[in-house]
Amino acid sequence: MTATAPPPRVTKTGEEPHRARGPRLPVRVLPLAPAVVLLLLFLAGPIAYCVYIAFTDLQLTGQARESFVGFDNFTRAFGDEAFLNAVWLTLVFTVVSSLIGQNTLGLALAALMRRASKPVRTLTGGIVVTAWVLPEVVAGFLLYAFFRREGTLNAILDWLHLPAQNWLFTLPILAVSFANVWRGTAFSMLVYSAALNEIPEEITEAAEVDGAGGWRRMWHITLPMIRRSIGTNLMLNTLQTLSVFGLIWVMTRGGPGGRSQTLPLFMYEQAFQNSLIGYGTAVALLLLLVGSLFSLIYLRLLRTEV
């Protein structure tokens, strides 16, 4: 009598052992190969080349070949008053327009629209989202017409018999911050609207029955329950605000006297107007570092559970 081979061992889930699935792994990974190649070619490759350029003295004109200069570009940046001014204005622009402006206004609009009637929600949402979907250059021209000396804001102030001024000259960084709030609040409003809709109405109603007012419900119930949405929104808004270029360029071009020149505009000036590609790329890497620090802070805060 010939002995028959024992049947293959089958796990509780009906699958074969791991060693039987081993030869399938290359077949499953193979469809990902084109995507990996494209990422390496068009994403990792340019990033690596930019890192290399940041350590050279590459220029657009008047140079036959670049040379490696080490950390000279970074040392030059921290000794440049214009760079330090751009860092300070970038932080002011980010805090005023993103952390305070877009975040607070978006949450307020989402909370108010939750209690408003359907026609009011539709009208308000349409107006706010329209400002968001406008191209950055178009939004910049609209806000330039609003803040210029002969613009809409001064016409309103004159009608109210209030003193007018050239806002783009006297308060340029606040003018561009307001413009960024006007354009980007819609994203925060949509994020917070979705988060508020996930809060069970029973909890809010129970707190209202216990005598908790609107501010107490917002502080002790609403904000803790949407904390993760707040952190995610802050991180995305901050990264977007750090890279704003077209809006400020159209409105002020970083002026007057560099009083609205954030890091993206300073980087553009050094790289393409002064032809210092190596120095401008080093500034871009420092801007990337600032965004990474903000992201690490937000991710650290999001790790704590409610």
Solvent accessible surface area in square Angstrom, and as a share of the most:
residue,aa,sasa,rsa
1,M,244,1.09
2,T,126,0.73
3,A,105,0.82
4,T,123,0.72
5,A,91,0.70
6,P,115,0.72
7,P,116,0.73
8,P,95,0.60
9,R,165,0.60
10,V,87,0.50
11,T,53,0.31
12,K,209,0.89
13,T,112,0.65
14,G,53,0.51
15,E,93,0.42
16,E,88,0.39
17,P,14,0.09
18,H,136,0.61
19,R,198,0.72
20,A,42,0.33
21,R,83,0.30
22,G,34,0.33
23,P,105,0.66
24,R,142,0.52
25,L,114,0.57
26,P,90,0.57
27,V,105,0.60
28,R,142,0.52
29,V,79,0.46
30,L,125,0.62
31,P,97,0.61
32,L,106,0.53
33,A,41,0.32
34,P,82,0.51
35,A,52,0.40
36,V,76,0.44
37,V,89,0.51
38,L,98,0.49
39,L,103,0.51
40,L,109,0.54
41,L,109,0.54
42,F,139,0.58
43,L,98,0.49
44,A,46,0.36
45,G,34,0.33
46,P,63,0.40
47,I,90,0.45
48,A,64,0.49
49,Y,125,0.48
50,C,56,0.34
51,V,62,0.36
52,Y,99,0.38
53,I,13,0.07
54,A,0,0.00
55,F,40,0.16
56,T,0,0.00
57,D,47,0.25
58,L,39,0.19
59,Q,71,0.32
60,L,98,0.49
61,T,92,0.54
62,G,89,0.85
63,Q,58,0.26
64,A,116,0.90
65,R,201,0.73
66,E,49,0.22
67,S,59,0.38
68,F,145,0.60
69,V,39,0.22
70,G,15,0.14
71,F,141,0.59
72,D,86,0.44
73,N,11,0.06
74,F,29,0.12
75,T,96,0.56
76,R,118,0.43
77,A,0,0.00
78,F,121,0.50
79,G,65,0.63
80,D,37,0.19
81,E,145,0.65
82,A,45,0.35
83,F,4,0.02
84,L,84,0.42
85,N,59,0.30
86,A,0,0.00
87,V,41,0.24
88,W,159,0.56
89,L,15,0.07
90,T,3,0.02
91,L,65,0.32
92,V,31,0.18
93,F,2,0.01
94,T,0,0.00
95,V,58,0.33
96,V,53,0.30
97,S,0,0.00
98,S,0,0.00
99,L,46,0.23
100,I,102,0.52
101,G,14,0.14
102,Q,1,0.00
103,N,23,0.12
104,T,79,0.46
105,L,78,0.39
106,G,0,0.00
107,L,27,0.13
108,A,42,0.32
109,L,33,0.17
110,A,2,0.02
111,A,25,0.19
112,L,124,0.61
113,M,27,0.12
114,R,92,0.33
115,R,176,0.64
116,A,27,0.21
117,S,63,0.41
118,K,145,0.62
119,P,99,0.63
120,V,77,0.44
121,R,89,0.33
122,T,92,0.53
123,L,121,0.60
124,T,35,0.20
125,G,12,0.12
126,G,38,0.37
127,I,110,0.56
128,V,24,0.14
129,V,45,0.26
130,T,74,0.43
131,A,6,0.05
132,W,88,0.31
133,V,98,0.56
134,L,41,0.21
135,P,78,0.49
136,E,47,0.21
137,V,77,0.45
138,V,65,0.37
139,A,0,0.00
140,G,0,0.00
141,F,122,0.51
142,L,90,0.45
143,L,8,0.04
144,Y,82,0.31
145,A,47,0.37
146,F,55,0.23
147,F,14,0.06
148,R,88,0.32
149,R,142,0.52
150,E,122,0.55
151,G,7,0.07
152,T,71,0.41
153,L,35,0.17
154,N,10,0.05
155,A,62,0.48
156,I,79,0.40
157,L,28,0.14
158,D,100,0.52
159,W,194,0.68
160,L,88,0.44
161,H,169,0.75
162,L,92,0.46
163,P,117,0.74
164,A,53,0.41
165,Q,68,0.30
166,N,36,0.18
167,W,48,0.17
168,L,19,0.10
169,F,114,0.47
170,T,55,0.32
171,L,73,0.36
172,P,4,0.03
173,I,24,0.12
174,L,83,0.41
175,A,5,0.04
176,V,0,0.00
177,S,1,0.01
178,F,102,0.43
179,A,0,0.00
180,N,3,0.01
181,V,20,0.11
182,W,91,0.32
183,R,39,0.14
184,G,10,0.10
185,T,4,0.02
186,A,0,0.00
187,F,53,0.22
188,S,0,0.00
189,M,3,0.01
190,L,80,0.40
191,V,36,0.21
192,Y,0,0.00
193,S,32,0.21
194,A,61,0.47
195,A,11,0.08
196,L,4,0.02
197,N,105,0.54
198,E,140,0.63
199,I,8,0.04
200,P,59,0.37
201,E,110,0.49
202,E,123,0.55
203,I,68,0.35
204,T,29,0.17
205,E,95,0.43
206,A,55,0.42
207,A,13,0.10
208,E,95,0.42
209,V,128,0.74
210,D,125,0.65
211,G,60,0.58
212,A,19,0.15
213,G,37,0.35
214,G,46,0.44
215,W,217,0.76
216,R,155,0.57
217,R,35,0.13
218,M,46,0.21
219,W,170,0.60
220,H,117,0.52
221,I,31,0.16
222,T,19,0.11
223,L,40,0.20
224,P,51,0.32
225,M,83,0.37
226,I,5,0.03
227,R,65,0.24
228,R,110,0.40
229,S,33,0.21
230,I,32,0.16
231,G,10,0.10
232,T,56,0.33
233,N,0,0.00
234,L,32,0.16
235,M,32,0.14
236,L,79,0.39
237,N,6,0.03
238,T,0,0.00
239,L,70,0.35
240,Q,73,0.32
241,T,2,0.01
242,L,8,0.04
243,S,72,0.46
244,V,5,0.03
245,F,60,0.25
246,G,10,0.10
247,L,1,0.00
248,I,0,0.00
249,W,53,0.19
250,V,31,0.18
251,M,8,0.03
252,T,21,0.12
253,R,161,0.59
254,G,3,0.03
255,G,14,0.14
256,P,39,0.24
257,G,84,0.81
258,G,20,0.19
259,R,101,0.37
260,S,0,0.00
261,Q,23,0.10
262,T,2,0.01
263,L,2,0.01
264,P,6,0.04
265,L,3,0.01
266,F,1,0.00
267,M,52,0.23
268,Y,71,0.27
269,E,51,0.23
270,Q,16,0.07
271,A,7,0.05
272,F,125,0.52
273,Q,100,0.45
274,N,73,0.37
275,S,22,0.14
276,L,35,0.18
277,I,22,0.11
278,G,1,0.01
279,Y,5,0.02
280,G,1,0.01
281,T,18,0.10
282,A,0,0.00
283,V,1,0.00
284,A,30,0.23
285,L,37,0.18
286,L,18,0.09
287,L,24,0.12
288,L,112,0.56
289,L,96,0.48
290,V,34,0.20
291,G,7,0.07
292,S,46,0.30
293,L,93,0.46
294,F,32,0.14
295,S,20,0.13
296,L,114,0.57
297,I,97,0.49
298,Y,16,0.06
299,L,86,0.43
300,R,157,0.57
301,L,106,0.53
302,L,19,0.10
303,R,173,0.63
304,T,91,0.53
305,E,129,0.58
306,V,115,0.66
